[in-house]
Amino acid sequence: MSKKLLRIIPGVLLVALAVFAYISSISYLIHWKTDMSCTMGLAASDADLTVENILGMTGHMFADLMIRQLLGIGSFVLFAILAVIFLRCTFGFFRENLFKILASVLGASVIVSIVAAFIGRLFDVETVLAGGWGGHSGAFVIEQCRGVIGMVPTGLIVLILLASFVFLCLSQIFHIKFGKAGEEPEPVEIAEPEEDLKITEVAEPVMEEPVMEEPVMEEPVQAEGNLEIIKETNLEAPVIENLPPIDNRLDPPDGLPRYKAPSLNLLENHGSSRHIVSDEEIKRNNNKIRAVLGNYKIQLSDVQAIVGPTVTLYKTYPAPGVKISAIKQLQEDIAISLGAKGVRVVTLSDSVGIEVANDVPSMVPLKALLNDNSFRESKACLPIAIGYTITQKVKVFDLADAPHLLVAGATKQGKSVGLNVIVSSLLYACHPSELKFVFTDPKMVEFSAYNQLLHHYLAVLPDDSEKDELANAIVKTPKRAEKILRSLCVEMDERYTKLSEAGVNNIKLYNEKYKERKLRPDKGHKFLPYLVVVVDEYADLTMTTGASAEAKAASRSITNSIIRLAQKGRAAGLHVILATQRPSVDVISGLIKSNFPMRIAFRTASRTDSQTILDAPGAEKLIGNGDMLFSAGIDTERIQCGYVSGKEIDAITQCIGEQTGYGKSYNCPYYLPDAPDSVGDTSSGSVDMSEVDDRFAEAARIVVTNQKGSTSDLQRKLGMGYAKAGRVMDQLEAAGIVGHQDGTKTREVLVSSIEELEEILAKYGK
C-alpha cells in the first residue's frame, strides 16, 4: 500500500465524521423542540412520531450531547479540529506544531461557549436549545461566576477573555513580534526567488536511460540563500584494464604460477538499477529544510547538496549565532516535513549534515567498486571494497587491520549481499597462496556457491574421501562448526610457535623472512596464508533452548573458540567475520563486542538493536536495501553497500574452480590440524578433564537438583574449601553442566533433569 493511499484513507474517514457532525448539529438547531418532546416521552401517545433530525436518532443524540449538554454553538468550532487533521494528513497543510493548533481550536470552542452562555443569560434567552446558547457547560461557568462576583464583573472577564484570544490568534496569523520597550520589531526577511540559487554540477552522470519522476508538489514559500548541488559518480566508469596478475610469491610446486585472477568483465553494470536525482527534487528538499528551520527562527546562509546513490547529504551552513544543537533537535520535524524515511542529522567538520533518502535509490554494482583506483592501488593485505560513501567515494578498508568484523541487522536488509561483497573483494585481491576461507553456514544455502573454491581458497578438515571432503567444505552444522573452530584454535597456537621460533611478532614479518630464505622448510617452516573465518547466523550456532547437554556444550565451545580467535588471531593471520540477524545482548555479548571493534549495521528493527551493535542509535533510521552504518571504533559513516548477484558469484567461483588446483592431484586443499575429540573440552583447554574430582558427580547432582550453579553453594552443602569448590565448578562448566561465569550472577544450569545428567556422568565413569 503506497504512502499516499495511507494518508488518504484516514482523511476520508475524518471528512465523513465532520460532515456527519455538521449535518446532525444543523438539523438539531431546526428540529430540537420536536425531537426533544419525542425523546423525553412527552408525545408517547403518538406511536407514529419519529425524530425529525436528518440523520435520525443517532444524529439527534450526538448533536444533543455536543450542543445541549456540552458546548452549545461552540461545538461548531470544535468540529473544525476534524478539518485541520484532515488537511494535515491528506495535503500536508498546517505544518506548524499540531498540538498548538488543536489547543487553539479547543480553546476557541470553549470561549465561544462561555460568551454565548453569557449573552443568553444577559438577554434572558437561556432556554434556547433547551440548554442555552452555550450549553450546560457554558451556563455552569457563567452561573458560578455570577454567584461569586456578580453579573457585571463576569461580563468584563468574558470581554477580556474574548479580546485576548482574538489578539493571540491575530498575532499567530500575521507573525507579530514583540521586543523590549522602545525597540522596533525585527524586520521580516523576504526570501529571494529560487532562480538566484547557485547550482554547480561537478560532473553530469552518464545514464543508460532516463527515469521518469513523479510530479512533486513544491512548497509555496521560496527559500533564501545559496544552494550548491554536487553530482559526481564513477559507477559507470569503463573498465580501464583487468586487475594486474598477482605474483604468488612462491615457487612451484607449492604455488600456482599459472593461476589467473577473475576478470572484471564477469561482473555486471546493473545500469537499469541506477537513477538520476533531479534538480527539482533537490530544490524541493532544500526549500522544505529551510522552511521548517525558519519556523524555529533558524536561518541558513548556504546549503550544499552532495548526491549519493541512495541518500543525498545536504550540508547546511547556519547563520552566525545559530546553535548546532538546535538543528539536531529538529530531526523528527525535518523528517515529517520532507515526508521521507531515513532522515539523519549529523555534525560535520564544517557544517551540519542532513541525510535525506532519494525518491528513487540507485544500486552500487561491485564492478564499479573494484574498478576504482582506491581498490586497484590499495596496499592493504586484505583489501575490501564495501560500498559507496555519502560523500561520493568508494570505501575500502583492510580486514588485516580491523582485525575482526561484526555484521548485524534485521532480515532482508542486505546482510547476505554484504558478506558476498566482502568475499568477492578478497577473491579479486588475493592469490590462493595468500588467503584461505572457512565458511560456516547454518542456513545451508548462503555459501553453497563457494564449494567450487575447495582446491584453491578453502581450509578444511581432512575427511575419509574426496566426496566427504567436498560435502563438508562449507560447514553447515553446529557439531561440525564446533570441531573446525577448535581446529582453528590449534592452528593459531601452532602459528604462534612458528612466529616465536622465527623471532617475529606477526605473520607479515614471518612470511617476508620465509621468502628471503631465512627460515628453513626442513625445520617445519612454510609460507602462512591469511585465514578468514566467515560465520553466518551466529545466533543459530549458539542457540541452546531445549537442546541436549551435548549441544549446549558444543554451543559453549563455539563461543569460546570464537572469542579465543578474536583475542589472539590477528598476529597469526586469523580474522573472523561474525554475522547475525538477531542483534540482542544475549547473542552479541560484551565480550564479543570488545573483540570486534569494526562493525557494520544494516537496518535494525529498533533503536535498542542499533545500540547493541554500534553502541549508538541510528541504524533504525536506515532505509534498507544495503543502506548501512560503518563503524571503525570511533566514527560512524553511512555507506551504500555494493551489490553482487548470485549469477555473478557463480561466474567468479566457476572461473576459479575450473583452474588447476594445488599439488599433483586435485584433492589437495589446505588442511587444518586435527582437534582433540574431548567431550567436555569446552573451556579452551584450561580445565583438565582426564581426572575429575572425587566429589564431581555429587556436586553435579546437587547443582542439577537445585537448578542453581554457585561455588558458595558447593562450599556450604559439601563442606569444601573455596579453592576446591571453584575447581569442581570449572569442571562442571567444562562438562557442559553449567554455563560460563557472568560477573556476580549465578551460573546458568544447562542440564534440566537427573536422567540427562546421568548420561554425562557415565562418560566420566561416575
Secondary structure, 3 states (H helix, E strand, C coil): CCHHHHHHHHHHHHHHHHHHHHHHHHHHHHHHHHHHHHHCCCCCCCCCCCCCCCCHHHHHHHHHHHHHHHHCCHHHHHCHHHHHHHHHHHHCCCCCCHHHHHHHHHHHHHHHHHHHHHHHHHCCCCCHHHCCCCHHHHHHHHHHHHHHHCHHHHHHHHHHHHHHHHHHHHHHHHCCCCCCCCCCCCCCCCCCCHHHCCCCCCCCCCCCCCCCCCCCCCCCCCCCCEEEEECCCCCCCCCCCCCCCCCCCCCCCCCCCCCCCCCHHHCCCCHHHCCCCCHHHHHHHHHHHHHHHHCCCCCEEEEEEEECCCEEEEEEEECCCCCHHHHHCCHHHHHHHHCCCCCEEEECCCCEEEEEECCCCCCCEHHHHHCCHHHHCCCCCCEEEEEEECCCCEEEEEHHHCCCEEEECCCCCCHHHHHHHHHHHHHHHCCCCCEEEEEECCCCCCCHHHHHHCCCCEEECCCCCHHHHHHCCCECCHHHHHHHHHHHHHHHHHHHHHHHHHCCCCHHHHHHHHHCCCCCHHHCCCCCCEEEEEECCHHHHCCCCCCCHHHHHHHHHHHHHHHHHHHHHHHHCEEEEEEECCCCCCCCCHHHHHHCCEEEEECCCCHHHHHHHHCCCCHHHCCCCCEEEEECCCCEEEEEECECCHHHHHHHHHHHHCCCCCCCCCCCCEECCCCCCCCCCCCCCCCCCCCCCCCHHHHHHHHHHHCCECHHHHHHHHCCCHHHHHHHHHHHHHCCCECCCCCCCCECECCCCHHHHHHHHHHCCC
